[in-house]
Amino acid sequence: METGNRLRLADVFVSIRDPRQAGKVKHDLVELLVVAVNAVLVGADTFVEIELWAKEKLEWLRRYLRLEAGIPSHDTFGRLFGLIDPTEFEAAFRRWVGAILPALGADTVVAVDGKTSRRTGKVDATPLHLVSAFAAGAGLVLGQRATAAKSNEKTAIPELLATLALEGCIVTIDAMGTQANIAQTIRDRGADYVLAVKDNQPTLVASIRDFFAQFQAHPTLTPHTAAETVEKDHGRLETRRCYAFDQLDCLARPEQWPDLKSFAVIETERCINGKTSLEHRFYISSLPADAHRLARAVRAHWAVENRLHWCMDVAFADDQMRVRTGHAAHNLAVLKHITLNLIRLDPVKRKGGIKARRLIAATSDIYRAQLLGLQ
């Protein structure tokens, strides 16, 4: 099956080694993976649902696949996904994304963040925690890397970034990833960074707070750039002001951050039902002290929460996933990222969100074939 003229799904999966015993194999590995993509695309969130849908649509699937032994049981799907090497599955995913999205434009914001699939952990094991790189503007997942726990993101993030083509991009990461080695990895990939600073960097955040307090006392005496946006919706008035500075000598140990050029403060004032709150967030960056550019990058970072993590929970029932055998949860999560990208790559603008698109794909052979590039 094809994803447009750029790369067939079968070609994506052919590099994955079959972990099964050769003498006991009845079903072709690549064909089963393609069947699974189709099933998840139309709304199947478990291996039982994959089996049920595939058996109902066997005649349609055989237009494009041989499936000489028919559709296997859900147990077979589960065992197979539990055995497949997730590193190979992730690498196949990145090759596919590289083919459908060969180059990211300059200043493309790539947001990096982690998400836990809460019900995938056994009694004696932690649940799956997947760190993803997300192209905020395009709404596409670029890659992912699993960690044993959220606290391990600091090792997973540089490993993930090292596999991506990031030339000219702006990589944004929450405070967990604000580490000097991660900033260096980003610069080594030819990208710029905008990193959140919180209390896990106590001396750095304290120095920014002190500087900003002095700036507020005498704003006209300190060189800076500023930008402001106002949003009003559903009874909430939110004003965001970004102040950007390049006085690096006022920071604690600025030399440890590679190519550091600026730091910024985002001041958010919210008025809800007559009550006003004020919040300050702090960032360091390898970008110049351009408040408009930094504010756009910071704002774009939240797309990873709204357009990826939220979609995975609401449209793909990720937090309800109880797959716990071997690598099955990890590989099924990557499969969901593939289908999310397929839907977002639909060249025809349609009404409805991801969940609605999956419903249409389940009922329309034509729409499903279009998403898969078959017509």
C-alpha positions in Angstrom: 0.0 0.0 0.0 1.2 3.5 -0.9 1.4 6.8 0.9 1.2 8.8 -2.2 3.9 8.4 -4.9 6.7 9.1 -2.3 7.0 5.8 -0.4 4.9 2.7 0.0 4.0 1.5 3.4 5.4 -1.9 2.5 8.7 -0.3 1.7 8.6 1.4 5.2 8.3 -2.0 7.0 10.5 -4.2 4.8 13.6 -3.2 6.8 12.1 -4.5 10.1 13.5 -8.0 11.0 10.9 -10.7 11.5 11.4 -11.9 15.1 9.3 -15.1 14.7 10.7 -18.6 14.2 10.8 -19.1 10.4 9.3 -22.6 10.5 6.2 -21.4 12.3 5.4 -18.4 10.3 2.0 -18.4 8.4 1.5 -14.7 7.9 3.8 -12.2 6.1 5.3 -9.7 8.6 5.0 -6.7 6.2 1.4 -7.6 5.3 0.4 -7.8 9.0 1.9 -4.4 9.7 0.1 -2.8 6.8 -3.2 -4.4 7.9 -2.6 -3.0 11.4 -2.0 0.5 10.0 -5.3 0.3 8.1 -7.1 -0.9 11.2 -5.8 1.8 13.5 -6.5 4.4 10.8 -10.2 3.5 10.9 -10.6 3.5 14.7 -9.2 0.2 16.0 -7.3 0.9 19.3 -6.7 -2.7 20.5 -5.5 -5.9 18.9 -9.0 -7.4 19.2 -10.4 -4.5 17.3 -7.7 -4.8 14.6 -8.6 -8.5 14.1 -12.3 -7.8 14.0 -12.1 -5.0 11.5 -9.6 -6.8 9.2 -11.7 -9.9 9.0 -14.7 -7.8 8.0 -12.7 -6.0 5.3 -10.7 -8.9 4.1 -12.0 -8.7 0.6 -11.0 -5.0 0.3 -7.6 -5.7 1.8 -6.9 -8.4 -0.8 -7.1 -5.8 -3.5 -3.7 -4.7 -2.4 -2.3 -7.6 -0.3 -2.1 -11.3 -0.8 -3.0 -12.4 2.7 -2.8 -16.0 1.7 -3.4 -17.3 5.2 -6.2 -14.7 5.9 -6.3 -12.6 9.0 -4.6 -13.9 12.2 -6.1 -13.8 15.7 -5.6 -10.8 18.0 -3.2 -13.0 20.1 -1.0 -13.3 17.0 -1.0 -9.6 16.5 -0.2 -9.0 20.1 2.7 -11.5 20.2 4.1 -10.1 17.0 4.0 -6.5 18.2 5.5 -7.6 21.5 8.5 -9.2 19.7 9.3 -6.5 17.1 12.4 -4.5 18.0 11.0 -1.0 18.8 14.2 0.6 17.8 13.8 -0.8 14.3 10.2 0.2 14.2 11.1 3.8 15.2 13.8 3.9 12.6 11.3 2.8 9.9 8.9 5.5 11.1 11.6 8.2 10.8 12.5 7.0 7.2 8.9 7.3 6.2 8.5 10.8 7.7 11.8 11.8 6.0 10.3 10.7 2.7 6.9 12.4 3.1 8.5 15.6 4.7 11.9 15.7 3.1 12.9 19.2 4.5 11.6 21.4 7.2 11.5 25.1 6.5 13.6 27.7 8.2 12.3 28.6 11.7 10.1 25.5 11.8 9.4 24.9 15.5 10.1 21.3 16.6 8.6 20.8 20.0 10.1 18.0 22.1 8.0 16.6 25.0 7.2 13.3 26.7 3.9 11.5 27.4 3.1 8.5 29.6 0.6 5.8 28.5 -0.7 5.4 32.0 -2.2 1.9 31.8 0.6 0.1 30.0 2.6 -0.6 33.2 2.5 -3.9 35.0 2.5 -4.2 38.7 6.3 -4.5 38.8 7.1 -2.2 35.8 6.7 1.4 34.9 4.3 2.4 32.1 5.5 3.4 28.7 6.9 6.9 28.5 7.5 8.2 25.0 9.4 11.3 24.1 8.3 12.7 20.8 9.6 15.4 18.4 6.6 17.3 16.8 6.7 19.7 13.9 4.3 22.2 15.4 3.2 24.0 12.2 2.6 20.9 10.1 1.2 18.9 13.0 3.4 15.9 12.3 5.3 13.6 14.5 8.9 13.4 13.4 10.2 10.7 15.7 10.0 9.3 19.1 12.1 7.5 21.8 10.9 5.5 24.8 12.3 5.9 28.3 11.9 3.9 31.4 10.4 6.8 33.2 9.8 10.6 32.8 12.9 11.3 34.8 14.9 9.6 32.0 14.0 12.2 29.4 17.4 13.8 29.8 19.0 10.8 28.2 16.3 10.1 25.6 16.1 13.6 24.2 19.6 13.9 22.8 19.3 10.3 21.4 16.1 11.3 19.6 17.5 14.7 18.3 20.6 13.0 16.9 18.4 11.0 14.5 16.5 14.0 13.0 17.3 16.5 10.2 16.9 19.8 12.0 18.9 22.2 10.0 17.4 25.7 10.4 14.7 24.7 12.8 14.0 26.0 16.3 13.8 23.2 18.9 11.7 24.0 22.0 11.8 21.9 25.1 10.3 22.2 28.6 12.5 22.5 31.7 13.2 18.8 32.0 15.3 19.1 28.8 17.1 22.3 29.8 20.6 20.7 29.9 23.8 21.9 28.4 24.5 18.6 26.6 21.0 18.8 25.0 21.6 22.4 23.9 24.9 21.2 22.3 23.1 18.4 20.5 20.6 20.9 19.0 23.4 23.2 17.8 25.3 20.2 16.4 22.2 19.4 14.3 22.3 22.9 12.9 19.2 24.1 14.8 18.5 26.8 17.4 17.1 26.2 20.8 14.5 27.8 23.1 14.7 26.1 26.5 12.4 26.7 29.5 14.1 27.5 32.7 12.5 26.5 36.0 13.6 25.5 39.5 15.5 22.5 38.3 18.1 25.2 37.3 17.9 27.2 40.6 20.9 29.6 40.1 20.0 30.3 36.5 16.3 31.0 37.2 17.2 33.1 40.2 19.5 35.3 38.1 16.9 35.8 35.5 14.3 36.7 38.2 16.6 39.2 39.8 17.5 40.8 36.4 13.8 41.1 35.5 12.9 42.6 38.8 15.5 45.3 38.2 14.3 45.8 34.7 10.7 46.3 35.9 12.0 49.0 38.3 13.8 50.9 35.5 12.5 49.6 32.1 13.8 52.5 30.0 17.4 52.0 31.2 17.7 48.4 30.0 18.1 47.6 26.2 15.4 45.0 25.2 12.8 44.1 22.7 9.2 43.5 23.5 6.1 41.9 22.0 2.5 41.6 23.1 -0.5 39.5 22.1 -4.0 39.6 23.4 -6.6 36.8 23.2 -10.2 36.9 24.3 -12.3 33.8 24.3 -15.1 32.2 26.4 -15.0 34.9 29.0 -11.2 34.8 29.4 -9.0 37.7 28.5 -5.3 36.8 28.2 -2.5 39.2 27.6 1.0 37.8 26.9 4.0 40.0 26.9 7.5 38.8 25.9 10.6 40.7 26.9 13.9 39.6 25.3 17.4 40.5 26.5 21.0 39.9 25.5 22.7 41.0 28.7 24.2 37.5 29.2 26.8 38.6 31.8 23.9 39.1 34.2 23.1 35.3 34.1 24.6 32.6 36.3 27.3 30.7 34.3 26.2 31.7 30.8 29.3 30.1 29.3 27.9 26.6 29.9 25.2 27.1 27.3 26.5 26.7 23.8 26.0 29.7 21.5 23.7 31.3 24.0 22.6 34.7 22.6 19.5 35.7 24.6 17.1 35.1 27.4 13.4 36.0 27.6 10.6 36.5 30.1 7.0 35.7 29.2 4.5 37.6 31.3 1.0 36.2 31.1 -1.9 38.2 32.6 -5.2 36.3 32.7 -8.6 37.8 33.6 -11.3 35.2 34.2 -14.7 36.2 35.7 -13.2 39.4 37.0 -10.3 37.7 38.7 -6.8 38.6 37.4 -3.7 36.4 37.8 -0.1 37.1 36.7 2.5 34.5 35.8 6.1 34.7 34.6 8.0 32.1 32.6 11.7 32.2 31.7 13.6 30.9 28.7 17.2 30.9 27.3 17.9 30.7 23.6 20.6 30.6 20.9 18.4 33.0 18.9 19.0 36.8 19.0 17.0 38.8 21.5 14.0 39.2 19.1 10.9 39.2 21.3 8.5 38.5 18.4 10.4 35.5 17.2 10.9 34.1 20.6 7.3 34.6 21.6 6.2 32.7 18.4 8.4 29.8 19.2 7.3 29.6 22.8 3.6 29.7 21.8 4.1 27.1 19.1 5.6 24.7 21.6 2.2 24.1 23.1 1.1 22.4 19.9 2.8 19.2 21.2 0.3 19.2 24.0 -2.8 20.2 22.1 -2.3 18.5 18.8 -0.3 15.4 19.8 -0.7 14.4 23.4 -4.4 15.5 23.6 -5.2 13.7 20.3 -3.5 10.6 21.4 -5.7 10.5 24.6 -9.0 11.6 23.1 -8.9 10.3 19.5 -6.7 7.2 20.0 -7.5 6.3 23.7 -3.9 6.1 24.5 -4.3 6.5 28.3 -6.8 3.5 28.2 -4.3 1.2 26.4 -3.7 -1.9 28.5 -1.2 -3.5 26.1 1.6 -4.9 28.4 3.3 -7.7 26.5 6.9 -7.2 25.6 7.3 -4.2 23.2 3.7 -4.2 22.1 2.7 -0.9 23.8 5.7 0.9 22.3 5.2 -0.4 18.8 1.4 0.2 18.9 2.1 3.8 20.0 4.4 4.3 17.0 1.7 2.8 14.8 -0.8 5.4 16.1 1.7 8.2 15.2 1.8 6.8 11.7 -2.0 7.0 11.3 -2.1 10.5 12.9 0.4 11.7 10.3 -1.6 10.0 7.5 -4.7 11.9 8.6 -2.8 15.2 8.9 -1.3 14.8 5.5 -4.8 14.6 3.8 -4.5 17.2 1.0 -8.3 17.8 1.1 -9.5 20.1 3.9 -12.4 18.4 5.7 -14.6 19.3 8.6 -14.1 17.4 11.9 -11.2 16.4 14.0 -9.0 13.3 14.1 -11.8 11.2 15.7 -14.2 12.2 12.9 -11.7 11.5 10.2 -11.1 8.0 11.6 -14.9 7.4 11.5 -15.0 8.5 7.9 -12.1 6.2 7.0 -14.0 3.3 8.6 -17.1 3.9 6.5 -15.6 5.0 3.2 -13.3 2.8 1.2 -12.6 5.7 -1.1 -11.5 8.1 1.7 -9.3 5.3 3.3 -7.7 4.7 -0.1 -7.0 8.4 -0.5 -5.3 8.7 2.8 -3.1 5.7 2.0 -2.3 7.2 -1.5 -4.0 4.4 -3.4 -6.0 6.7 -5.6 
